[in-house]
C-alpha cells in the first residue's frame, strides 16, 4: 500500500498516476528547444520548475543567442576591469567571464553588471531582460568650456549619478560640452541622450530638493545638440531646457552599428553659444547610449531635429 502510494509521486514531487508523465520527465533537449524562445528573465524563472528545466536553463546553446555578437570583446574588458579593482568574480558566483571554463550563462550574468573603463569615466553593461548593450559616459570624460575655472563650474558629489559626481554650471556666456569615443558596439540601432538637471540637487531632512535661484538663460534660446559617427551618420537637434528639479534625458539622435567587429567612432556635443545673455544653474551628469527600444526609468524629452 505504502509502496503503491509513493509510486504515484514523480521524482520532482509532482503527483501522477500509473503510466503518466510529468514535466520532470521531459528530456533536456526538448526543454531547451522551448527555452530558446524565452527572454533571459523568463529562462531564470522557469529554471525553478524542476531538474530538467534547471539543467536546460544553464546550457550554452540557450545563452549563446542572448549574448551580444561581440561578447568575447566585452568579456575581455570586464575581466580587465575586475583585475584592476581586485574583484574575484568566482567568489561572487559569476566566475571568470573570460575563462575557457566559463559557461555562457556566467558570461551573461557578468556583463549585466556595470564594467568601468577609461579610468572609471565610462561604464557599459547589458540589459538583464533582453541583453541590449548600454553605455554611460561621465561628464569627467567630456571637454567643457571653462570647467577648471571655479568662477564658472564646480563639481558636486551626489548619489544621483552612477559616477557619484556631476559638473555644476554656475554662470557662463559661452557653453560647449563635447566628447568622442571609439568602441566596438554590438550591431544594432542605438539612441544617445544627455542626462541633465536644472538646479543644484540636494537633500534636507531626508527629502530631495533643488536650488532654483541660479537657474537662468535656458528659456531664451534653445540648446543645440549634435551627434556624428565615423561612417557619416549625422544629426543635429535643439531643445529648450525645462523642468527644473528633475533629471531629464534629452534625446540627441539615433545611430546604427552594422558590424560588431569594427570600431565605431562617436562624436557628440551640447552647445549654447548665444553670447547675448548668460546662462547658469545646470548640472551635467553624463551621456547615455542604449538600444532604441530601451525602457527608460527617467523622463525623456525628444529634441527637435534641425534639417
C-alpha positions in Angstrom: 0.0 0.0 0.0 2.7 2.4 1.0 4.9 1.5 -2.0 1.9 1.9 -4.3 1.2 5.3 -2.9 4.7 6.5 -3.1 4.9 5.5 -6.8 2.2 8.0 -7.6 4.6 10.9 -6.9 7.1 11.9 -9.5 10.8 12.5 -8.9 10.2 16.2 -8.6 7.3 15.9 -6.3 4.6 16.2 -8.9 1.6 13.9 -8.4 0.9 11.5 -11.3 -0.9 8.2 -11.9 0.3 4.9 -13.3 1.9 5.3 -16.8 1.6 9.1 -16.6 4.5 11.5 -17.2 5.2 15.0 -15.8 7.3 18.0 -16.6 10.2 16.3 -14.8 10.3 13.5 -17.4 10.9 15.8 -20.4 14.3 15.4 -22.0 16.6 18.5 -21.5 16.9 18.8 -25.3 13.1 19.3 -25.6 13.1 21.8 -22.8 16.0 23.7 -24.4 14.1 23.9 -27.6 11.3 25.8 -25.7 13.7 28.0 -23.7 15.2 29.3 -26.9 12.1 31.4 -27.4 12.1 33.0 -23.9 13.8 36.1 -22.6 16.7 35.8 -20.1 14.5 36.7 -17.1 11.8 34.1 -18.2 14.5 31.5 -18.5 15.7 32.1 -15.0 12.1 31.8 -13.7 11.2 28.5 -15.4 14.6 27.1 -14.2 12.9 26.7 -10.8 10.3 24.2 -12.1 12.3 21.0 -11.9 15.6 19.4 -12.6 15.1 19.1 -16.4 14.4 22.9 -16.7 17.2 23.8 -14.3 19.7 21.8 -16.4 18.5 23.1 -19.7 18.4 26.7 -18.4 22.2 26.6 -17.9 23.1 25.2 -21.4 25.4 27.2 -23.6 23.1 26.7 -26.6 20.4 28.7 -24.7 22.5 31.7 -23.8 24.6 31.9 -26.9 21.8 33.7 -28.7 21.1 36.0 -25.8 24.7 37.4 -25.7 25.9 40.3 -27.9 27.6 39.2 -31.0 30.9 40.5 -29.8 30.6 39.2 -26.2 34.2 38.0 -26.2 35.4 41.6 -26.7 33.1 42.8 -23.9 34.0 40.0 -21.6 37.7 40.7 -22.0 37.1 44.4 -21.0 35.1 43.1 -18.0 37.8 40.7 -16.9 40.4 43.5 -17.2 38.3 45.8 -15.1 37.9 43.0 -12.4 41.6 42.6 -12.4 42.2 46.3 -11.9 39.9 46.6 -9.0 41.0 43.3 -7.4 37.5 41.8 -7.8 37.2 38.0 -7.6 34.3 37.1 -10.0 34.4 33.5 -8.9 33.9 34.5 -5.3 30.8 36.4 -6.3 29.3 33.4 -8.0 29.8 34.8 -11.5 33.0 33.0 -12.5 35.8 34.5 -14.5 33.9 35.6 -17.6 36.9 35.2 -19.9 37.9 31.8 -18.5 37.8 28.9 -21.0 35.7 27.0 -18.4 33.1 29.8 -18.0 29.7 28.9 -19.4 27.8 31.5 -21.4 25.2 31.9 -18.6 28.0 33.1 -16.3 29.3 35.5 -19.0 25.8 36.9 -19.4 25.5 37.4 -15.7 28.8 39.2 -15.5 28.1 41.5 -18.4 24.8 42.6 -16.7 26.9 44.2 -14.1 28.5 47.6 -15.0 32.0 47.5 -16.3 34.0 50.7 -15.7 36.8 51.6 -18.2 38.9 54.6 -19.2 39.8 55.4 -15.6 36.3 54.9 -14.4 34.9 57.7 -16.5 32.8 55.3 -18.7 30.7 52.2 -18.0 29.0 49.6 -20.1 26.5 46.8 -19.3 23.8 44.8 -21.0 20.1 44.8 -20.1 19.1 41.9 -17.8 15.8 41.3 -19.6 16.9 41.5 -23.3 20.7 41.7 -23.4 20.8 45.1 -25.1 24.0 47.0 -24.9 24.1 50.2 -22.8 26.9 52.7 -22.0 27.2 55.8 -19.8 29.9 58.4 -20.2 30.6 60.7 -17.3 31.0 64.5 -17.6 34.6 63.9 -16.4 35.3 62.4 -19.8 34.0 65.4 -21.7 35.6 68.7 -22.8 33.6 71.5 -21.2 34.1 75.2 -21.7 35.9 76.7 -18.6 35.4 73.6 -16.4 38.6 74.3 -14.5 37.6 77.8 -13.6 35.8 78.0 -10.3 34.1 81.1 -11.3 32.1 79.1 -13.8 32.0 75.5 -12.6 32.0 73.3 -9.5 32.0 69.6 -9.1 29.2 68.2 -6.8 29.3 64.8 -5.1 25.9 63.1 -5.4 24.4 59.6 -5.2 22.0 60.6 -8.0 24.8 59.9 -10.5 26.2 56.5 -11.3 29.6 58.2 -11.3 28.9 59.9 -7.9 29.9 63.3 -9.2 28.4 65.9 -11.6 29.6 69.1 -13.1 27.5 72.1 -12.0 27.5 75.3 -14.1 27.2 78.5 -12.0 27.2 81.0 -14.8 28.8 81.4 -18.2 28.4 83.3 -21.5 29.5 80.6 -24.0 28.9 76.9 -23.3 30.2 73.9 -25.2 30.2 70.3 -23.9 31.7 67.8 -26.3 33.3 64.3 -26.3 34.1 61.4 -28.5 34.5 57.6 -28.0 35.9 54.8 -30.2 34.3 51.5 -29.3 33.2 48.1 -30.8 29.5 48.4 -30.2 27.4 45.3 -30.9 25.5 45.6 -34.1 22.1 47.3 -33.7 20.2 50.6 -33.5 21.0 53.0 -30.7 19.8 56.2 -29.1 22.0 58.8 -27.5 20.9 61.2 -24.6 22.4 63.9 -22.5 21.4 63.5 -18.8 20.9 67.0 -17.4 19.3 68.7 -14.4 18.3 72.3 -13.9 19.1 73.4 -10.4 21.5 72.1 -7.8 20.1 68.8 -6.3 20.4 68.4 -2.6 18.7 66.6 0.4 17.5 68.1 3.5 16.0 66.1 6.4 16.0 63.1 4.0 13.9 64.9 1.4 15.1 65.7 -2.1 15.1 69.3 -3.2 16.9 71.6 -5.6 18.3 75.2 -5.6 16.5 77.2 -8.3 17.8 80.7 -7.6 20.7 80.3 -10.1 18.7 78.8 -13.0 18.7 81.3 -15.9 19.2 81.7 -19.6 17.8 78.4 -20.8 14.4 79.7 -21.9 15.8 82.5 -24.1 17.4 80.4 -26.9 17.3 76.6 -27.4 20.3 74.5 -26.6 21.7 72.7 -29.7 22.9 69.0 -29.7 25.0 67.2 -32.3 25.8 63.6 -33.0 28.0 62.1 -35.7 29.7 58.7 -36.4 32.7 57.6 -38.4 30.5 56.2 -41.2 28.9 59.6 -41.9 25.8 59.4 -39.9 25.0 62.9 -38.6 22.1 64.5 -36.7 21.5 67.9 -35.2 18.7 68.8 -32.9 17.7 71.6 -30.5 15.6 72.0 -27.4 14.8 74.4 -24.6 16.0 73.1 -21.2 13.0 72.9 -18.9 11.5 71.2 -15.8 13.9 72.2 -13.0 14.4 69.8 -10.1 14.5 66.6 -12.0 16.9 64.6 -14.1 15.9 64.6 -17.8 17.3 62.5 -20.7 17.5 64.8 -23.7 17.4 62.7 -26.9 20.1 63.9 -29.2 19.7 61.4 -32.0 19.9 57.8 -33.2 22.7 55.8 -35.0 23.1 52.4 -36.4 26.0 50.0 -36.0 26.2 47.5 -38.9 29.2 45.4 -37.7 30.1 44.2 -34.2 33.7 43.7 -35.2 34.5 47.2 -36.3 35.3 50.2 -34.2 32.7 52.9 -34.3 33.8 56.5 -33.6 31.1 58.6 -32.0 31.2 62.4 -31.6 28.6 64.3 -29.7 28.1 67.8 -28.2 25.8 70.2 -26.4 26.1 73.9 -27.2 24.5 77.2 -26.1 26.7 79.8 -27.6 24.4 82.9 -27.9 26.5 85.5 -26.1 23.7 88.0 -25.7 22.9 86.5 -22.3 24.4 84.4 -19.6 23.2 81.0 -18.5 23.6 79.0 -15.3 22.2 76.6 -12.8 22.8 73.4 -14.9 24.1 70.0 -13.8 25.8 67.9 -16.5 25.9 64.3 -15.4 26.6 62.0 -18.4 25.7 60.8 -21.8 23.6 57.7 -22.0 23.7 55.3 -25.0 21.1 52.5 -25.2 19.1 50.4 -27.7 16.3 52.3 -29.4 13.7 50.0 -27.8 15.1 50.6 -24.3 12.5 51.1 -21.5 13.6 54.3 -19.7 13.4 54.8 -16.0 13.7 58.6 -16.2 11.8 61.2 -18.2 12.9 61.7 -21.8 12.5 64.8 -24.0 12.8 64.4 -27.7 14.7 67.3 -29.2 13.6 68.8 -32.4 15.7 67.8 -35.4 17.4 70.6 -37.4 17.0 69.9 -41.2 
